[in-house]
Amino acid sequence: MQIVVRFAPSPTGHIHLGNARIALLNWLFARKVGGQFMLRLDDTDKERSKQEYIDGLSQDLSWLGMDYDVFARQSDRAARYTECKQKLIDAGYLYPCYETFEELEQKRRIQLAKKQPPIYDRAALTCKSEDIATWEREGRSPHWRFKLRDEETAFDDMIKGHLSFNPSLSLSDPVLIKEDGTFLYTISSVIDDIDFGITHIIRGEDHVTNTAIQVQLFQALHKCLDLDMPLPIFAHLALLLDQDGQPLSKRLNSYCLKHLRSEGIEPMALNCFLASMGSSSPLYITDNLRDLAAHFDLDHVRGGARIDDKALLGIQHKILHTMPFDELVRRGQDARILENEWNLVRESLDRVEDVEYWKSVLHGKIELPDLSDEDVEFVRGSATWLIEQADIVMRLGETSAHVHLGGNMWDFWFDFLRQTSGRKGFDLVHPIRMRLTGRANGPEMKRLLPLIDLDTILERLTA
């Protein structure tokens, strides 16, 4: 049997890292075994579902590198839901309720005042036909509830193990269809999972309490549709939390992928980061998503998961430090930089876009930082030896603009500076690094200086 999984977001906001993690783990799980990955839009909430969020979702998944084999949107499947609704009604699984929201709220308040659980009392099952006729003449339309069986409902969870609940003891019969005919998530999701042959449901642990209800609904629909098929296998992941231990939210734009993308985070850095969260497997860093799938093991994902910005940036640096020049060319950012130059400066980047600064360091103009008077005097004096070398070059008929400092010349220069200035270590290198690059950190100076022409070096030192 082929494994089929699904990522089923509601397009009611831009997806965040928690949503992306659910999508990624489903994708990795399916791709590792040659299964199928389905993208399904749970867009039955007409008021909150927006095209801009659908477009953003498509951009986010494409950016992360996740393709899908099957696509569906629930807003296109109303006829199928209506068909299944009627079968459930005919079999006695669904029953109509005419109470208004205000009437239900009043019941809940009374139950809470009596210290009783606010569970629906199934009063609709004993309504008289004349009452129903009166309500319908008044213009009331019923909402439809699923009648839960009073029995233990068990299922095996790949992460949490064997679980068993009797949902009727602690939960109201769930509303599956609203008064206006809108099909709610619980019923539309189960019908879709049946119709598209979903074998594994990998989602957040906030759905655990829904699962016993959905298992009963799966079983009811299997009978109504005369299907002989197993229940999907469930895997409920610990929710992704922010650095303060709070759940992420689409409404609050918590760690929104759109924002992370604009900040220059590499998609594969994010994929490696998300795949490692809550896992006992060693961190695996790669620039290839299918390679990541080959090393992924859902059985090792057990623990809680809290976002660690420093860990993400650490992975980002490792991804950038090995990024080939061909990738820079593919992105169209290779102008004014050569492959050997890229191979050096990439070690100092926080994001690919930062290469533009180092292009200026190598071949353009930079803003020279302020230094102490003592450091300014030292930096200007450090140019003396280099000027002598430039004079030698010019006597040979060349211009200093065509000369670069080789590794040996760097050694000779700094040996001279140590002897003449008495400086060493940080006090020796830092002022020169700041004047030549404008940054306190960066590539090793011995490797960087040979890439800058001598005229540019002298101009910055003596400014």
C-alpha positions, 0 to 999 in steps of 0.5 A: 500500500502506498503511503499518502499524507496531506498538508491541509492548511486553512488560508486564513493567514500567512503560514508560520514556522509551526505550519511549515514544520507540519508540511515539511515532516509530512513531505519528508516522511512521504518522499523517504518511502516513495509515497504521495504528498497532498496539498489540500486547502481547508477553505470552507471559512469563507469570511477569513479565507483569502486569495492573498493567503493562498498565493502566499502559501504557494510561494512559501512551499515553492520557496522551501522546495516542497512539491505536491502530487495531489491538490484539492480545495474544500470549497470545490467539494460541497456536493460530495459533502452534501452526499455524505451528509445525507447518508449520515442522516439516513443512518442516524448519525447526524441529528438536527438542532434548532437551538440558537446560539443564545439559548445554548449559551444560557444552557452552558451558563446554568451548567457551569453555575451548577459546577457541571461540565458544559456538555450538550444535553441532546435536547434536540433528540426529543424535540416534538414535530410541532415545535420543529414546524414552529421554528421553521416557520420562524425562519430557523434552520438547524445545525447538525450534530454527530451523535457520539457513541458512549464507548471507548474509542482507541487508536495508535499514535506513532508518537504518543503510543496507544491512546483511548478516549470515551469522547461522549463523557467529556465532549458535546456531540460536535456540530458538523454543519452550521445553520447556513449549510457550511461544513465544518473542518471535522466532517469535511476533513474526514471525508477528504481523508477517505476519498483521497486515501490518506494513510497517515495523518501527521499533525500537531498535538492540539488535535489529539482531543479531536481524534477520538471524535474523528475515529468515530466519524471515520467508522460511521462513514465507512459503514455509510459508504460501504467501505472496507478500509483501515483507519489512517495512522495518526502521529501527533507532534509537540507544538512548536513554541517561540523563545518565550514558550508561547504557541505560534499564531498566524493571526499574530504573524509569529515567525511568519515565513514571508518575513523570514524570507524577506530577512534572507533566511535560506530555505534549506537552513530552515528545512534542516532546522525544522527537521531537527526540532524535537528529534533525537537524531543528530543535526543533519545539514544539507543543501538538498531537500531529497537528501534531507528526506533520506536521512529523516526518521519520524520515529525519532521525533518525540520531544518538545520543540522550541525555536532557537534563533541562534541555532537557526543562524548557526545552520544558516552560516553552515549552509552559506559557507558551502554554497557553490558559486553556481548557486550565486550565478543561478540567483543572478548575484555573481556580478563583480565577484569571481568564484575564488572571491566568493569562496572566501567571503561566503564564510562571513555572510549572514545572508546571501545579499550581504555579498554586495557589501564585500563586492564593495570591499573588493572592488568599490568604495566603502565608508571608512569607520572612525578610529582613535587618533592613536589608531589613525596614526598607526594605520597611516604609518603602516602604509609606509612599507607598502608605498615602498613596494609600490615604488618598486613596482612602478620602477618595473614599469607597472602600476600599483593598480595592477598589483595585489598583495600575495600571502608572503607580502602580507607576512613581510608587511606584518612582520615589519609592523610588529617590529616598528610599532610594538603592537601585536595581536588584536591591537595590530590587526583590528585597526587595519581590518577596520580601515580596509574592510569597514567591519570588525569581523570578516574573512582572514585578512591574509587571504582577503588582502591579495584580492584587493588591488594595492592602490585601493589598500593605500587609499584606505590606509592613508585617508 
